[in-house]
Amino acid sequence: MMGLKERAFAPKVSVSLEELVPQDHFYRHLQKVLDLSFVHDLVRGCYAAGGRPSIDPVVFFELQLVMFFEDIRVSAPAHAPSRRSAECALVSGV
């Protein structure tokens, strides 16, 4: 006999990165003082005019900075959680 599993969905919990990351955090300060507007102009010639959209180069650069400051090595598994995932998400705007 085929069983039937009843699904009960709990209400979603609202989480705000603004509440999780302290106002005086290093990445918030970095976001305020570091102007990365030059990145788009710097890499514009490296992208094709058509095709699938890429990751925003500024976001990619910000993630590289996070990897540097958090001492995250490229050889680490991609699924390894960051010690400070909330701060990383806030910086990258994800």
All heavy atoms as an XYZ file, in Angstrom:
737
protein
N       0.838     -1.177      0.000
C       0.000      0.000      0.000
C       0.885      1.242      0.000
O       1.892      1.296      0.692
C      -0.892     -0.003      1.243
C      -1.674      1.259      1.330
S      -2.467      1.544      2.905
C      -3.792      0.401      2.852
N       0.499      2.197     -0.775
C       1.260      3.435     -0.859
C       0.895      4.339      0.307
O      -0.280      4.563      0.580
C       0.972      4.150     -2.183
C       1.725      5.443     -2.310
S       1.612      6.275     -3.909
C      -0.067      6.082     -4.375
N       1.921      4.802      0.983
C       1.691      5.713      2.096
C       1.529      7.146      1.613
O       1.885      7.483      0.485
N       0.992      7.963      2.451
C       0.798      9.375      2.133
C       1.335     10.195      3.295
O       0.900     10.020      4.430
C      -0.689      9.687      1.914
C      -1.017     11.141      1.638
C      -0.402     11.582      0.322
C      -2.518     11.341      1.611
N       2.287     11.022      3.012
C       2.855     11.862      4.057
C       2.189     13.222      4.018
O       2.185     13.903      3.003
C       4.360     12.035      3.852
C       4.986     12.908      4.903
C       6.474     13.010      4.753
C       7.006     13.898      5.847
N       8.446     13.915      5.875
N       1.623     13.567      5.136
C       1.010     14.891      5.221
C       2.091     15.903      5.522
O       2.934     15.692      6.386
C      -0.055     14.892      6.316
C      -1.171     13.938      5.983
C      -2.479     14.387      6.561
O      -2.593     15.569      6.935
O      -3.372     13.552      6.620
N       2.077     16.972      4.792
C       3.097     17.999      4.975
C       2.512     19.155      5.774
O       1.438     19.652      5.460
C       3.602     18.489      3.634
C       4.250     17.383      2.840
C       4.816     17.921      1.547
N       5.400     16.846      0.788
C       6.682     16.524      0.812
N       7.507     17.205      1.565
N       7.140     15.537      0.087
N       3.256     19.529      6.781
C       2.862     20.679      7.596
C       4.001     21.695      7.520
O       5.108     21.419      7.970
C       2.618     20.248      9.030
N       3.720     22.809      6.923
C       4.740     23.833      6.764
C       4.628     24.849      7.902
O       3.568     25.408      8.140
C       4.599     24.541      5.413
C       4.852     23.628      4.254
C       3.805     23.053      3.554
C       6.147     23.333      3.875
C       4.049     22.205      2.487
C       6.400     22.488      2.820
C       5.350     21.920      2.120
N       5.742     25.067      8.567
C       5.785     26.048      9.647
C       5.889     27.443      9.031
O       6.394     27.605      7.919
C       6.989     25.785     10.542
N       5.431     28.443      9.746
C       5.565     29.807      9.210
C       7.043     30.179      9.067
O       7.881     29.746      9.845
C       4.875     30.681     10.249
C       4.724     29.842     11.458
C       4.792     28.402     11.034
N       7.332     30.965      8.062
C       8.709     31.390      7.824
C       9.148     32.374      8.899
O       8.384     33.221      9.333
C       8.827     32.038      6.444
C       8.604     31.072      5.330
C       8.826     31.734      3.989
C       8.616     30.721      2.880
N       8.863     31.295      1.578
N      10.396     32.235      9.279
C      10.974     33.138     10.267
C      11.642     34.286      9.517
O      12.437     34.065      8.606
C      12.015     32.401     11.136
C      12.655     33.351     12.129
C      11.375     31.222     11.839
N      11.320     35.473      9.893
C      11.907     36.641      9.251
C      13.261     36.947      9.894
O      13.341     37.165     11.108
C      10.975     37.839      9.394
O      11.558     38.964      8.811
N      14.303     36.927      9.073
C      15.648     37.200      9.563
C      16.210     38.384      8.781
O      16.145     38.412      7.563
C      16.567     35.967      9.382
C      17.975     36.278      9.832
C      16.013     34.776     10.130
N      16.755     39.319      9.503
C      17.340     40.490      8.873
C      18.844     40.507      9.119
O      19.294     40.429     10.268
C      16.710     41.759      9.446
O      17.446     42.886      9.041
N      19.618     40.608      8.039
C      21.068     40.722      8.197
C      21.433     41.997      8.940
O      22.427     42.051      9.656
C      21.747     40.689      6.840
C      21.699     39.357      6.108
C      22.310     39.501      4.717
C      22.414     38.285      6.890
N      20.624     43.020      8.775
C      20.875     44.278      9.474
C      20.836     44.078     10.983
O      21.573     44.714     11.718
C      19.851     45.336      9.053
C      19.944     45.753      7.609
C      21.260     46.448      7.283
O      21.820     47.150      8.151
O      21.737     46.288      6.152
N      19.978     43.174     11.458
C      19.884     42.902     12.893
C      20.984     41.955     13.365
O      21.427     42.033     14.508
C      18.519     42.301     13.226
C      17.365     43.255     12.995
C      16.018     42.582     13.162
O      15.979     41.389     13.552
O      15.004     43.232     12.894
N      21.420     41.048     12.494
C      22.419     40.048     12.888
C      23.836     40.610     12.965
O      24.639     40.160     13.777
C      22.405     38.869     11.904
C      21.185     37.963     11.945
C      21.288     36.916     10.851
C      21.061     37.292     13.299
N      24.131     41.569     12.115
C      25.495     42.110     12.048
C      25.541     43.439     12.817
O      24.799     44.355     12.502
C      25.926     42.333     10.582
C      27.328     42.875     10.513
C      25.792     41.044      9.794
N      26.424     43.524     13.813
C      26.515     44.765     14.603
C      26.855     45.978     13.734
O      27.546     45.864     12.727
C      27.659     44.485     15.586
C      27.843     43.011     15.598
C      27.374     42.505     14.270
N      26.387     47.135     14.154
C      26.611     48.368     13.394
C      28.089     48.752     13.315
O      28.513     49.378     12.357
C      25.808     49.526     14.008
C      24.317     49.373     13.835
C      23.894     49.368     12.379
O      24.406     50.135     11.571
N      22.963     48.497     12.036
N      28.870     48.358     14.306
C      30.293     48.725     14.312
C      31.182     47.615     13.747
O      32.391     47.623     13.966
C      30.740     49.088     15.731
C      30.589     47.924     16.705
O      29.898     46.942     16.380
O      31.160     48.005     17.813
N      30.605     46.707     12.992
C      31.380     45.590     12.437
C      32.351     46.083     11.361
O      32.080     47.048     10.643
C      30.431     44.539     11.849
C      31.105     43.248     11.560
N      31.770     43.008     10.390
C      31.234     42.127     12.309
C      32.275     41.799     10.426
N      31.960     41.236     11.585
N      33.475     45.388     11.239
C      34.524     45.756     10.279
C      33.990     45.838      8.844
O      34.297     46.770      8.107
C      35.668     44.739     10.351
C      36.683     44.895      9.253
C      37.557     45.969      9.252
C      36.750     43.976      8.222
C      38.487     46.126      8.233
C      37.688     44.120      7.199
C      38.549     45.194      7.217
N      33.182     44.864      8.431
C      32.694     44.855      7.047
C      31.747     46.016      6.768
O      31.691     46.524      5.653
C      32.027     43.527      6.709
C      33.009     42.388      6.562
C      32.771     41.146      7.138
C      34.188     42.551      5.847
C      33.678     40.104      7.000
C      35.090     41.529      5.707
C      34.831     40.311      6.286
O      35.735     39.293      6.142
N      30.989     46.431      7.747
C      30.138     47.616      7.552
C      31.013     48.857      7.326
O      30.734     49.666      6.453
C      29.240     47.839      8.763
C      28.083     46.877      8.851
C      27.163     47.338      9.978
N      26.102     46.427     10.216
C      24.932     46.458      9.596
N      24.697     47.372      8.689
N      23.997     45.582      9.883
N      32.062     48.970      8.126
C      32.981     50.109      7.965
C      33.643     50.056      6.585
O      33.732     51.069      5.890
C      34.042     50.091      9.066
C      35.090     51.139      8.902
N      34.836     52.483      9.092
C      36.387     51.050      8.532
C      35.928     53.171      8.860
N      36.893     52.324      8.513
N      34.079     48.862      6.188
C      34.725     48.700      4.891
C      33.787     49.090      3.754
O      34.183     49.745      2.796
C      35.191     47.245      4.724
C      36.086     46.951      3.535
C      37.401     47.704      3.655
C      36.336     45.458      3.435
N      32.525     48.705      3.883
C      31.537     49.028      2.854
C      31.348     50.544      2.716
O      31.117     51.050      1.626
C      30.196     48.374      3.224
C      29.503     47.729      2.086
C      28.275     46.968      2.537
O      27.867     47.021      3.693
N      27.684     46.257      1.618
N      31.452     51.256      3.831
C      31.272     52.708      3.811
C      32.465     53.439      3.197
O      32.299     54.434      2.504
C      31.039     53.235      5.226
C      29.709     52.856      5.798
C      29.581     53.349      7.222
C      28.315     52.829      7.853
N      28.249     53.130      9.286
N      33.684     52.959      3.457
C      34.867     53.705      3.041
C      35.486     53.226      1.730
O      36.254     53.961      1.114
C      35.959     53.695      4.138
C      35.439     54.347      5.403
C      36.461     52.309      4.416
N      35.169     52.018      1.299
C      35.779     51.471      0.089
C      34.866     51.691     -1.118
O      33.771     51.153     -1.189
C      36.050     49.971      0.268
C      36.804     49.276     -0.855
C      38.191     49.892     -1.033
C      36.926     47.795     -0.560
N      35.324     52.485     -2.050
C      34.560     52.773     -3.263
C      35.036     51.841     -4.375
O      36.147     51.969     -4.877
C      34.759     54.226     -3.671
C      34.016     54.587     -4.936
O      33.091     53.836     -5.323
O      34.357     55.615     -5.540
N      34.176     50.902     -4.752
C      34.521     49.934     -5.796
C      33.854     50.256     -7.132
O      33.762     49.398     -8.004
C      34.133     48.521     -5.346
C      34.860     47.998     -4.110
C      34.311     46.644     -3.694
C      36.351     47.907     -4.375
N      33.439     51.491     -7.310
C      32.759     51.866     -8.549
C      33.665     51.745     -9.773
O      33.180     51.618    -10.900
C      32.202     53.284     -8.445
O      33.249     54.199     -8.203
N      34.973     51.730     -9.562
C      35.914     51.630    -10.677
C      35.948     50.225    -11.285
O      36.395     50.052    -12.415
C      37.326     51.994    -10.208
C      37.931     50.976     -9.286
C      38.719     49.954     -9.787
C      37.691     51.029     -7.920
C      39.278     49.004     -8.943
C      38.241     50.095     -7.069
C      39.031     49.075     -7.584
N      35.469     49.230    -10.560
C      35.601     47.840    -11.003
C      34.866     47.598    -12.312
O      35.384     46.944    -13.216
C      35.131     46.858     -9.905
C      35.103     45.420    -10.418
C      36.016     46.973     -8.676
N      33.656     48.123    -12.459
C      32.893     47.911    -13.699
C      33.663     48.427    -14.918
O      33.746     47.748    -15.936
C      31.518     48.576    -13.618
C      30.569     47.855    -12.726
N      30.085     48.418    -11.575
C      30.029     46.626    -12.799
C      29.273     47.561    -10.986
N      29.223     46.461    -11.704
N      34.209     49.624    -14.818
C      34.968     50.187    -15.940
C      36.246     49.388    -16.200
O      36.649     49.204    -17.347
C      35.330     51.648    -15.664
C      34.104     52.543    -15.660
O      33.124     52.210    -16.352
O      34.127     53.563    -14.948
N      36.862     48.898    -15.141
C      38.111     48.159    -15.257
C      37.934     46.839    -16.014
O      38.787     46.450    -16.809
C      38.686     47.891    -13.862
C      40.027     47.199    -13.790
C      41.121     48.133    -14.295
C      40.324     46.785    -12.356
N      36.817     46.160    -15.804
C      36.639     44.823    -16.383
C      35.672     44.796    -17.565
O      35.433     43.737    -18.142
C      36.167     43.818    -15.306
C      37.184     43.696    -14.202
C      34.805     44.190    -14.768
N      35.118     45.934    -17.941
C      34.104     45.968    -19.004
C      34.560     45.260    -20.284
O      33.806     44.529    -20.904
C      33.720     47.411    -19.314
C      32.521     47.533    -20.227
C      32.037     48.964    -20.381
N      31.965     49.728    -19.148
C      30.968     49.663    -18.254
N      29.982     48.839    -18.458
N      30.986     50.424    -17.177
N      35.792     45.428    -20.683
C      36.300     44.820    -21.904
C      36.483     43.309    -21.821
O      36.691     42.651    -22.836
N      36.387     42.751    -20.643
C      36.565     41.301    -20.452
C      35.262     40.526    -20.613
O      35.268     39.302    -20.549
C      37.146     41.020    -19.065
S      38.756     41.780    -18.793
N      34.143     41.217    -20.797
C      32.840     40.568    -20.878
C      32.270     40.679    -22.280
O      32.433     41.702    -22.942
C      31.866     41.205    -19.878
C      32.188     40.845    -18.447
C      33.103     41.583    -17.714
C      31.582     39.752    -17.850
C      33.413     41.255    -16.409
C      31.875     39.406    -16.539
C      32.785     40.166    -15.823
O      33.089     39.832    -14.542
N      31.582     39.641    -22.709
C      30.924     39.639    -24.019
C      29.662     40.496    -23.962
O      29.081     40.706    -22.900
C      30.564     38.212    -24.412
N      29.239     40.970    -25.122
C      28.041     41.799    -25.192
C      26.770     40.975    -24.996
O      25.768     41.468    -24.506
C      27.982     42.519    -26.534
N      26.814     39.693    -25.364
C      25.635     38.831    -25.236
C      25.922     37.630    -24.370
O      27.030     37.447    -23.877
N      24.904     36.816    -24.191
C      25.073     35.602    -23.393
C      24.406     35.711    -22.043
O      23.663     36.657    -21.765
N      24.676     34.722    -21.205
C      24.086     34.717    -19.875
C      24.733     35.790    -19.013
O      25.929     36.039    -19.105
C      24.301     33.355    -19.223
C      23.550     32.250    -19.936
C      23.737     30.938    -19.258
N      23.157     31.012    -17.916
C      23.249     30.046    -17.034
N      23.905     28.949    -17.327
N      22.699     30.173    -15.855
N      23.937     36.418    -18.164
C      24.509     37.439    -17.284
C      25.466     36.817    -16.274
O      25.258     35.703    -15.804
C      23.300     38.055    -16.586
C      22.133     37.220    -16.913
C      22.505     36.290    -18.015
N      26.498     37.547    -15.954
C      27.507     37.057    -15.009
C      27.190     37.551    -13.608
O      26.278     38.343    -13.384
C      28.877     37.571    -15.424
O      28.944     38.961    -15.193
N      28.015     37.106    -12.680
C      27.984     37.670    -11.333
C      28.500     39.101    -11.458
O      29.438     39.368    -12.213
C      28.907     36.863    -10.400
C      28.403     35.442    -10.259
C      29.051     37.535     -9.049
C      29.342     34.535     -9.506
N      27.901     40.003    -10.729
C      28.353     41.391    -10.739
C      29.829     41.419    -10.334
O      30.200     40.870     -9.293
C      27.518     42.205     -9.747
C      27.814     43.684     -9.776
O      28.943     44.070    -10.161
O      26.927     44.462     -9.410
N      30.691     42.020    -11.149
C      32.123     42.038    -10.832
C      32.439     42.669     -9.474
O      33.383     42.273     -8.816
C      32.752     42.845    -11.962
C      31.737     42.971    -13.003
C      30.406     42.672    -12.415
N      31.638     43.639     -9.052
C      31.856     44.256     -7.744
C      31.587     43.238     -6.638
O      32.350     43.126     -5.678
C      30.980     45.514     -7.564
C      31.043     46.035     -6.146
C      31.400     46.599     -8.542
N      30.512     42.461     -6.783
C      30.196     41.424     -5.796
C      31.310     40.385     -5.765
O      31.746     39.949     -4.693
C      28.835     40.764     -6.106
C      28.593     39.556     -5.220
C      27.711     41.774     -5.957
N      31.803     39.996     -6.937
C      32.897     39.026     -6.998
C      34.128     39.571     -6.275
O      34.773     38.864     -5.492
C      33.227     38.698     -8.453
C      34.316     37.684     -8.593
C      34.062     36.341     -8.401
C      35.600     38.079     -8.909
C      35.070     35.398     -8.520
C      36.624     37.146     -9.035
C      36.350     35.801     -8.837
N      34.449     40.842     -6.515
C      35.603     41.468     -5.861
C      35.407     41.536     -4.348
O      36.325     41.265     -3.579
C      35.828     42.866     -6.443
C      37.116     43.491     -6.019
C      38.308     43.131     -6.632
C      37.150     44.427     -5.005
C      39.509     43.701     -6.243
C      38.337     45.010     -4.606
C      39.522     44.640     -5.230
N      34.181     41.868     -3.913
C      33.891     41.909     -2.479
C      34.065     40.530     -1.852
O      34.596     40.409     -0.743
C      32.470     42.417     -2.242
C      32.305     43.884     -2.530
C      30.861     44.338     -2.512
O      29.946     43.482     -2.625
O      30.630     45.549     -2.382
N      33.616     39.491     -2.550
C      33.778     38.137     -2.020
C      35.245     37.737     -1.943
O      35.662     37.032     -1.017
C      32.981     37.141     -2.866
C      31.468     37.265     -2.727
C      30.768     36.345     -3.731
C      31.019     36.960     -1.319
N      36.043     38.202     -2.891
C      37.479     37.937     -2.828
C      38.101     38.628     -1.603
O      38.981     38.063     -0.940
C      38.180     38.411     -4.106
C      37.745     37.683     -5.352
C      38.019     36.196     -5.263
O      39.108     35.770     -4.917
N      37.018     35.405     -5.579
N      37.646     39.835     -1.298
C      38.121     40.528     -0.099
C      37.735     39.766      1.166
O      38.540     39.632      2.094
C      37.567     41.950     -0.038
C      38.180     42.950     -1.000
C      37.428     44.277     -0.941
C      39.650     43.169     -0.679
N      36.498     39.271      1.211
C      36.051     38.483      2.363
C      36.925     37.248      2.508
O      37.357     36.903      3.617
C      34.561     38.092      2.233
C      34.181     37.047      3.262
C      33.681     39.324      2.362
N      37.211     36.568      1.388
C      38.071     35.383      1.447
C      39.449     35.744      1.992
O      40.030     34.990      2.779
C      38.188     34.743      0.067
C      36.922     34.064     -0.395
S      37.011     33.445     -2.083
C      38.305     32.234     -1.946
N      39.968     36.893      1.608
C      41.270     37.330      2.098
C      41.222     37.603      3.607
O      42.043     37.094      4.373
C      41.719     38.589      1.349
C      42.960     39.205      1.921
C      44.203     38.642      1.669
C      42.883     40.338      2.714
C      45.359     39.209      2.204
C      44.025     40.908      3.255
C      45.268     40.336      2.991
N      40.252     38.404      4.036
C      40.179     38.778      5.441
C      39.826     37.602      6.347
O      40.244     37.557      7.503
C      39.177     39.922      5.656
C      39.646     41.231      5.114
C      38.879     41.933      4.204
C      40.860     41.769      5.505
C      39.306     43.148      3.700
C      41.310     42.985      5.012
C      40.524     43.675      4.102
N      39.055     36.653      5.848
C      38.661     35.493      6.648
C      39.638     34.331      6.500
O      39.421     33.272      7.080
C      37.251     35.029      6.250
C      36.172     36.053      6.510
C      35.992     36.364      7.982
O      36.167     35.452      8.813
O      35.697     37.521      8.310
N      40.677     34.524      5.702
C      41.684     33.492      5.458
C      41.051     32.207      4.929
O      41.322     31.105      5.396
C      42.491     33.212      6.728
C      43.780     32.464      6.432
O      44.302     32.595      5.312
O      44.254     31.727      7.315
N      40.170     32.374      3.946
C      39.515     31.237      3.307
C      40.337     30.855      2.092
O      40.564     31.672      1.202
C      38.069     31.598      2.891
C      37.256     31.965      4.132
C      37.425     30.448      2.127
C      35.886     32.516      3.826
N      40.791     29.643      2.057
C      41.627     29.150      0.966
C      40.760     28.610     -0.166
O      39.698     28.068      0.067
C      42.546     28.042      1.458
C      43.380     28.431      2.634
C      44.590     29.189      2.164
N      45.435     29.482      3.308
C      45.985     30.647      3.498
N      45.821     31.609      2.657
N      46.741     30.864      4.551
N      41.244     28.727     -1.384
C      40.523     28.218     -2.548
C      40.396     26.703     -2.478
O      39.421     26.129     -2.944
C      41.227     28.647     -3.853
C      40.575     28.025     -5.067
C      41.231     30.147     -3.970
N      41.357     26.040     -1.861
C      41.336     24.587     -1.798
C      40.294     24.058     -0.822
O      40.029     22.863     -0.800
C      42.710     24.053     -1.398
O      43.067     24.563     -0.129
N      39.689     24.939     -0.020
C      38.645     24.488      0.902
C      37.422     24.054      0.110
O      37.137     24.608     -0.955
C      38.267     25.621      1.857
N      36.695     23.055      0.602
C      35.488     22.620     -0.112
C      34.506     23.776     -0.281
O      34.346     24.592      0.625
C      34.894     21.544      0.795
C      36.001     21.139      1.703
C      36.940     22.306      1.807
N      33.867     23.833     -1.421
C      32.935     24.927     -1.704
C      31.749     24.911     -0.752
O      31.130     25.938     -0.513
C      32.460     24.837     -3.147
N      31.423     23.756     -0.199
C      30.267     23.659      0.681
C      30.613     23.929      2.146
O      29.745     23.905      2.994
C      29.630     22.283      0.556
C      30.538     21.178      1.012
N      31.502     20.650      0.191
C      30.648     20.540      2.192
C      32.164     19.717      0.859
N      31.665     19.630      2.067
N      31.876     24.192      2.441
C      32.269     24.449      3.823
C      31.673     25.775      4.282
O      31.859     26.791      3.628
C      33.791     24.493      3.946
N      30.937     25.780      5.392
C      30.306     27.030      5.837
C      31.329     28.017      6.365
O      32.339     27.643      6.949
C      29.377     26.571      6.967
C      29.959     25.290      7.451
C      30.647     24.660      6.266
N      31.072     29.262      6.138
C      31.944     30.314      6.636
C      31.676     30.515      8.119
O      30.564     30.332      8.594
C      31.665     31.619      5.889
O      32.338     32.671      6.505
N      32.696     30.896      8.848
C      32.515     31.162     10.279
C      31.583     32.348     10.475
O      30.904     32.465     11.467
C      33.850     31.479     10.919
C      34.803     30.328     10.954
C      36.099     30.786     11.578
N      36.561     31.992     10.904
C      37.813     32.232     10.609
N      38.734     31.384     10.933
N      38.160     33.338     10.001
N      31.579     33.227      9.539
C      30.784     34.452      9.671
C      29.913     34.646      8.441
O      30.011     35.649      7.760
C      31.714     35.634      9.844
C      32.561     35.529     11.072
C      33.440     36.719     11.162
N      34.237     36.653     12.370
C      35.333     37.334     12.553
N      35.760     38.135     11.603
N      35.993     37.230     13.666
N      29.047     33.698      8.190
C      28.263     33.749      6.959
C      27.329     34.962      6.901
O      27.061     35.486      5.827
C      27.471     32.454      6.761
O      26.648     32.220      7.886
N      26.821     35.416      8.041
C      25.937     36.580      8.027
C      26.688     37.823      7.568
O      26.180     38.601      6.759
C      25.336     36.808      9.408
N      27.913     38.004      8.072
C      28.693     39.164      7.673
C      29.047     39.095      6.194
O      28.999     40.089      5.488
C      29.986     39.275      8.491
C      29.755     39.608      9.933
C      29.827     38.368     10.819
O      29.941     37.260     10.289
O      29.771     38.537     12.041
N      29.382     37.909      5.716
C      29.736     37.738      4.302
C      28.535     38.052      3.423
O      28.654     38.672      2.368
C      30.222     36.329      4.039
S      31.745     35.923      4.915
N      27.363     37.606      3.841
C      26.152     37.869      3.062
C      25.836     39.360      3.038
O      25.418     39.890      2.018
C      24.978     37.094      3.646
N      26.078     40.029      4.149
C      25.811     41.459      4.199
C      26.731     42.216      3.249
O      26.299     43.087      2.506
C      25.996     41.992      5.622
C      25.749     43.481      5.799
C      24.268     43.773      5.639
C      26.249     43.956      7.136
N      28.001     41.846      3.224
C      28.969     42.522      2.369
C      28.634     42.312      0.905
O      28.649     43.236      0.106
C      30.403     42.005      2.643
C      31.361     42.485      1.585
C      30.844     42.472      4.007
N      28.315     41.070      0.529
C      28.097     40.762     -0.878
C      26.703     41.113     -1.353
O      26.432     41.045     -2.539
C      28.367     39.288     -1.142
O      27.447     38.503     -0.410
N      25.813     41.476     -0.442
C      24.462     41.826     -0.845
C      23.622     40.635     -1.252
O      22.608     40.780     -1.916
N      24.072     39.470     -0.885
C      23.328     38.247     -1.237
C      22.165     38.080     -0.325
O      22.187     38.298      0.814
C      24.261     37.018     -1.148
C      23.502     35.741     -1.406
C      25.397     37.170     -2.104
